[in-house]
Amino acid sequence: MGGTRFNGLALVHELVKWGHDVTVLNRGKSEARLPRAVRRLYADRTNHEQLRAVLGHEEFDVVQDLSGYALADVQPLVEVFRGRIGHYIFGSSTVIYAKPRVLPIREADPVDRSERQTEYGIQKLLVEAYLFDQYRANGFPAAVEHTYDWFRHEKLSESLQFDFSWEDDLLERLDVR
Ligand SMILES: NC(=O)c1ccc[n+]([C@@H]2O[C@H](COP(=O)([O-])OP(=O)(O)OC[C@H]3O[C@@H](n4cnc5c(N)ncnc54)[C@H](OP(=O)(O)O)[C@@H]3O)[C@@H](O)[C@H]2O)c1
């Protein structure tokens, strides 16, 4: 899901390099140089009827969701794929974590649910809770990864960097720019 910008684009290149069969689904709005072997599906994931029509008969070993930002994005996808996929990996974000005192951030580090949390982070936390419930209640094969900024293929916009000011500070300390 996604696959034509930032993390998704980088992942697609990496998967193809390692010999995997890759299909991407997006609206076709973001321009990207995709490897020739990549199969493309087009749908707006906010249009649930369209999503069902395009994905209803597809089967995948792994679905990597790199265009999900809210519960409303993810719930329909879980319904479409229930019982038909091997793994569903949701691209969350390190923004869910409280400002770390020690680096690197680890999975079990404290999460920030305070008023400092952004709407973006709150939505990611809601999606994570929903997916873990789906796993516990129905065995839906969900996993979550906490992605960090990806600089190799494209540079983040100024506004996006501004939203993650503490991460900016963290990047400086890591000296990775
Ligand atoms: N970028 C970062 O630094 C960063 C950091 C932490 C976490 N993350 C997480 O990683 C994931 C990927 O983010 P990203 O920044 O790499 O990429 P992004 O800019 O969110 O890319 C979105 C991708 O999804 C597609 N898309 C967007 N809206 C869509 C819709 N309504 N229906 C179908 N496809 C749609 C876009 O293609 P079209 O426009 O052609 O539809 C594009 O391929 C997100 O979940 C994000 O929260 C990103």
The ligand as an SDF file (V2000), in Angstrom:
LIG
                    3D

 48 52  0  0  0  0  0  0  0  0999 V2000
    8.3410    9.7700    5.6210 N   0  0  0  0  0  0  0  0  0  0  0  0
    8.7790    9.6080    6.8440 C   0  0  0  0  0  0  0  0  0  0  0  0
    9.8050   10.1390    7.2040 O   0  0  0  0  0  0  0  0  0  0  0  0
    8.0240    8.7470    7.8320 C   0  0  0  0  0  0  0  0  0  0  0  0
    8.4570    8.7140    9.1590 C   0  0  0  0  0  0  0  0  0  0  0  0
    7.8130    7.8850   10.0570 C   0  0  0  0  0  0  0  0  0  0  0  0
    6.7350    7.1110    9.6380 C   0  0  0  0  0  0  0  0  0  0  0  0
    6.3120    7.1850    8.3540 N   0  0  0  0  0  0  0  0  0  0  0  0
    5.1670    6.3510    7.9530 C   0  0  0  0  0  0  0  0  0  0  0  0
    5.5390    5.5800    6.8160 O   0  0  0  0  0  0  0  0  0  0  0  0
    4.4240    5.4490    5.9500 C   0  0  0  0  0  0  0  0  0  0  0  0
    4.7990    5.9420    4.5730 C   0  0  0  0  0  0  0  0  0  0  0  0
    5.0110    7.3460    4.6490 O   0  0  0  0  0  0  0  0  0  0  0  0
    5.9240    8.0500    3.5610 P   0  0  0  0  0  0  0  0  0  0  0  0
    6.1340    9.4400    4.0840 O   0  0  0  0  0  0  0  0  0  0  0  0
    7.0690    7.1890    3.2700 O   0  0  0  0  0  0  0  0  0  0  0  0
    5.0310    8.0750    2.2930 O   0  0  0  0  0  0  0  0  0  0  0  0
    3.7370    8.9640    1.9340 P   0  0  0  0  0  0  0  0  0  0  0  0
    4.1160   10.2940    1.4720 O   0  0  0  0  0  0  0  0  0  0  0  0
    2.7300    8.8690    3.0340 O   0  0  0  0  0  0  0  0  0  0  0  0
    3.3030    8.1150    0.6730 O   0  0  0  0  0  0  0  0  0  0  0  0
    2.0390    7.7960    0.5280 C   0  0  0  0  0  0  0  0  0  0  0  0
    1.9070    6.6930   -0.5320 C   0  0  0  0  0  0  0  0  0  0  0  0
    0.5680    6.2570   -0.4670 O   0  0  0  0  0  0  0  0  0  0  0  0
   -0.1360    6.6080   -1.6380 C   0  0  0  0  0  0  0  0  0  0  0  0
   -1.4280    7.1720   -1.2110 N   0  0  0  0  0  0  0  0  0  0  0  0
   -1.6210    8.3420   -0.5390 C   0  0  0  0  0  0  0  0  0  0  0  0
   -2.9280    8.5220   -0.3270 N   0  0  0  0  0  0  0  0  0  0  0  0
   -3.5620    7.4460   -0.8690 C   0  0  0  0  0  0  0  0  0  0  0  0
   -4.9250    7.0660   -0.9770 C   0  0  0  0  0  0  0  0  0  0  0  0
   -5.9320    7.8090   -0.5020 N   0  0  0  0  0  0  0  0  0  0  0  0
   -5.2050    5.8910   -1.5850 N   0  0  0  0  0  0  0  0  0  0  0  0
   -4.2250    5.1040   -2.0740 C   0  0  0  0  0  0  0  0  0  0  0  0
   -2.9200    5.4220   -2.0160 N   0  0  0  0  0  0  0  0  0  0  0  0
   -2.6000    6.5820   -1.4150 C   0  0  0  0  0  0  0  0  0  0  0  0
    0.7480    7.6120   -2.3850 C   0  0  0  0  0  0  0  0  0  0  0  0
    0.6030    7.5030   -3.7900 O   0  0  0  0  0  0  0  0  0  0  0  0
   -0.5150    8.3980   -4.5680 P   0  0  0  0  0  0  0  0  0  0  0  0
   -0.3200    9.7960   -4.1070 O   0  0  0  0  0  0  0  0  0  0  0  0
   -0.1710    8.1860   -6.0010 O   0  0  0  0  0  0  0  0  0  0  0  0
   -1.8370    7.8190   -4.2040 O   0  0  0  0  0  0  0  0  0  0  0  0
    2.1450    7.1380   -1.9500 C   0  0  0  0  0  0  0  0  0  0  0  0
    2.5500    6.0240   -2.7320 O   0  0  0  0  0  0  0  0  0  0  0  0
    3.2810    6.2440    6.5690 C   0  0  0  0  0  0  0  0  0  0  0  0
    2.4330    5.3540    7.2480 O   0  0  0  0  0  0  0  0  0  0  0  0
    3.9660    7.1870    7.5270 C   0  0  0  0  0  0  0  0  0  0  0  0
    3.1470    7.5020    8.6130 O   0  0  0  0  0  0  0  0  0  0  0  0
    6.9260    8.0040    7.4500 C   0  0  0  0  0  0  0  0  0  0  0  0
  1  2  1  0
  2  3  2  0
  2  4  1  0
  4  5  1  0
  4 48  2  0
  5  6  2  0
  6  7  1  0
  7  8  2  0
  8  9  1  0
  8 48  1  0
  9 10  1  0
  9 46  1  0
 10 11  1  0
 11 12  1  0
 11 44  1  0
 12 13  1  0
 13 14  1  0
 14 15  2  0
 14 16  1  0
 14 17  1  0
 17 18  1  0
 18 19  2  0
 18 20  1  0
 18 21  1  0
 21 22  1  0
 22 23  1  0
 23 24  1  0
 23 42  1  0
 24 25  1  0
 25 26  1  0
 25 36  1  0
 26 27  1  0
 26 35  1  0
 27 28  2  0
 28 29  1  0
 29 30  1  0
 29 35  2  0
 30 31  1  0
 30 32  2  0
 32 33  1  0
 33 34  2  0
 34 35  1  0
 36 37  1  0
 36 42  1  0
 37 38  1  0
 38 39  2  0
 38 40  1  0
 38 41  1  0
 42 43  1  0
 44 45  1  0
 44 46  1  0
 46 47  1  0
M  CHG  2   8   1  16  -1
M  END
$$$$
